[in-house]
């Protein structure tokens, strides 16, 4: 399953990412900055409050099966 974790660089998001990876899922992370490195994860950085960035997330999310929202703008 393909999963997008918004806020995946934070404390809760990072744990969700690790659990999804351990379960064998394909994981993408969107956050303000990259706070950890993992070759199995695709990172997207930007501000969720930016309309252009939000439009890109919608496009990326369209291809994913699950969305985990952990960001607090």
PyMOL commands that set and color helices and strands:
alter all, ss='L'
color gray80, all
select helices_A, chain A and resi 11-22+51-62
alter helices_A, ss='H'
color red, helices_A
select strands_A, chain A and resi 2-6+26-31+41-45+66-69
alter strands_A, ss='S'
color yellow, strands_A
deselect
rebuild
show_as cartoon
